[in-house]
Amino acid sequence: SNNNPYTSFGATLARDEEQNLWSTPHDVTHTEADDDRVLYNMIVVRNQLDKDSEEWQKLNYDIYTLRQTRKEVRSRWKHILEDLGFQKEADSLLSVTKLSIISDSQNMSKARDILLKLSEETNIFPTSWELSERYLFVVDRLIALDAADEFFKLASAVYPKRPGGDRLDEGSSPRSV
């Protein structure tokens, strides 16, 4: 028998990467929400296909695209949190696990309303994005910090809804015609 504790290290890293749905290594809390399960199921199906097949390539692309979209949405939220003065707290405010709880059940409907308003009145989420339960927890935390309204105002200014769902790229300004 091999007593080397590192023999399965590579296999563990590869397995962790497949479970790494939100690009947070070693986070076993994924696949708890519906959007996590969708991504997880895509990964399972892809892994059962031949890597040279067209179906595998399409699924691989869809998985990559979904992960990139999630990273972009998280980046937008982090940018606004940092602009509100939560530079050191931004990552912890955005961290949601299966152990996360809503701070006050009274805030649940307000958090849902704000999240829906963010979705409808800003481009903080892509047009095709289905609202994630993950951000309900973040909004709840913002309500507890009395920063939810300021977050919405800043999100509206930084990611305003544009006709056709387009938004300006960060760093660019509107062109005068």
N, C-alpha and C positions, 0 to 999 in steps of 0.2 A: 504494500500500500504506500501511497505517496503522502508524506506528512507535510509537504510544502503548502502553506496556507494560501499561496498566491496562484495556485494552478488554475483555479476557476475564475480568476480576476477578470480576464478578457471577456469570458462568457457573461459574467455578471454585468460588466459595463455595457455590453451589447444589449442585454436584456433590459437594463435600466434605461438605455436610450430609447428602446421601443415603448417603454412605459412612460417615457418623458414627454407627456402630451403637451405640457405648458412650458417646455424648455427649462424646467427646474430639476436638475439631477437629483436622483434618489428620493423624489417626492412620491410616496405611495398613496397619496390622497386623491389621485386622479380617478377618472371613470366613476365619479360620484354624481356628477351632474349630467343632464341629457347630452349637452354638447361634448362633454368628455367621452361619453359612451359612443357617440357617433364616430369620433376620431379613432377611438380604440378599436371599434369594429372594422373601420377602414384598414387599419394596420393589420389586424388579424387576417382579413380577407387577402390583402396584398401579400402577406407572408406565406399564404398557401398557394400562390401562383408562381409560375415559372418566371424568373427574372428577365428573360428575353422576350416575354410575351407583351403584346400591345396593352392588354388589360393591366398587367403589372405596372407598366410605364405610366398609364393614365392614372391609376390609383396612387402611385408614388408622387406624381405631379399634384394631384388633388390634396394629398396629405401635406406636402410641402407648402402649397398655397394656403391651406387652412392654418398651418403653424405660423406662416409669415403674417397672415392677417391678424392672428391673435397677438403676435409680437407688436405689430403696429398699433393695435388698439391699446394694449398695455402701455406702450410708449407714449401715446397721446394722453392717457390718464396720468401717467407719471409726470409728464411735462407740465400739465395743469397743476397737479399737486405741488410740484416744486415751485411754480410761479406763485402759488398761494402761501409759500413759506414753509412747506413741509419737506424741505430738502432731505433731512435725515430720516424722516418718518415715511417717505413715499413708498419705499419697498415694503415695509411692514403693513402699511395701510392697504396695499394691493395684494398682500399675501392672504389667500383664502384656502383653507384646508377643510377636510371633513370634520375637524374639531371646531371650526368657526361657528359662532352663534350670533344671532341677531341680539343686539344689546338691549333692546326694549321692544316688546311685541307691539307697543303703541306706535312705533316708528315704521312698522312694516308697510302700511298702506302709503305713508308719505314717501318712503324709500322707493316703492314701486312707481308712484306718480312721478317722482323726479327722474327715475331711470327711463320711464316711458317718454317723458318730456325731453330728456337728453337725446333719445333715439329719434324723436320726431322733429325736433327743432334745431338740432346741430348735426354736424358730420363727424362727431367723435367716434361713431360706429360706421362702418361701411354700409352702403345701401342694402346689401344682401344679408347683413348680419342679423342673426336671431338673438334676441336679448339673452344674455348669459346670467344665470343665477349668481355667478361669481361676483358680478358688479353690483348686485343687490346688497351684498354684504359690505362692499366698499362704500356705497351710498349711505347705508346704515351707520357706518363709522363716521362719515362726514356729518351726518345729522347729529350724532352724539358730540362731535367736536364743534357744532354750530357753524359748520363751514359748507354745508350742502348748497345753500343759495349762492354763495360766492363762487363755488365750483361751477354751478350752472351758468352764472353770468360770464365767467372767464371762458368756459367751453363754448358758449355762444359767440364770444368775440373771436376766439382763436380758430374755432372750427364751425363757422357759420354755415347754415344750410344754403346751398346755392341752387339755382334753377338747374334741373337735370341731374342733381346729385353730385355735381363736380365741386371740388374745393380747390382753393389755391394751395400750391405746394408750400411747405414751410419755408419761410425766408423770402418768398416772393411777394410782390405787392400788386394790387390791381392796376391794370393799365388803363390810362385815360384814352378814350376814343375820340 
